[in-house]
């Protein structure tokens, strides 16, 4: 998540009456280490205000690690039933939809987890290089295109954020920069992925943009 993206999401989340937003489910949350140290602006702008106010956020991911409250596949019956029982008022889905093959299926599932008038808050890259985790489908939607996936909801706010040049992203995430540089040194290991790393370098001075959409279930 980029800094401007985190700031925008935080501004949106705390603009609404907390009783309409919390408890919130954070889907594809990654770990506490990632949210607080690797990209500390995620916690600072998005989750710390909720914690300070005693508002509940549940983090779910496939990774079993500190900071992941519910570990599991969203499509497993056990996980889906567990999440549905928690009666969330909103779902945050940030930078996930470009990494799944069946976007419609996951969008329908997320929509089912919130009640009428509940919120679904989504961000996706709009102009951004290839970044597999473990795949990147190339999905680069507008807010309106994101809204099409959520057939039982209406778009209440949408914006394409200008987040500066990609080089700034690397400066703010030294670990990513190190990984890219290390990958350049081993072209013989998975050559196709090495060429993707080369193509990323063409983005260094290009502007990256993020689509953000807030939807309200009908």
CORBEL-V672274 format. One record per backbone hydrogen bond with DSSP energy under -1.0 kcal/mol. CO is the residue of the C=O (numbers start at 1). NH is the residue of the N-H. Records with the same first field share a line. If there is no record, write none. Layout:
CO->NH ; NH
//
This chain:
2->6
3->7
4->8
5->9
6->10
7->11
8->12
9->13
10->14
12->15
17->20
18->21 ; 22
23->89 ; 90
24->58
25->92
26->60
31->35
32->36
33->37 ; 38
34->39
35->43
39->42
40->44
41->45
42->46
43->48
47->51
48->52
49->53
50->55
51->54
56->24
58->26
59->69 ; 70
60->28 ; 29
61->72
63->65
65->68
66->32
70->61
73->76
76->80
77->81
78->82
79->83
80->84
81->85
83->86
84->87
89->119
90->25
91->121
92->27
93->123
96->99
98->137
102->106
103->107
104->108
105->109
106->110
107->111
108->112
110->113
111->114
115->118
118->217
119->91
120->215
121->93
122->213
123->95
124->211
127->209
135->133
142->146
143->147
144->148
146->149
147->150
150->153
152->218
154->216
157->214
159->212
161->210
164->208
165->168
166->170
167->171
168->172
173->177
174->178
175->179
176->180
177->181
178->182
179->183
180->184
183->186
186->189
190->194
191->195
192->196
193->197
194->198
195->199
196->200
197->201
199->202
200->203
201->204
203->206
204->167
206->166
208->163
209->126 ; 127
210->161
211->124
212->159
213->122
214->156 ; 157
215->120
216->154
217->117
//
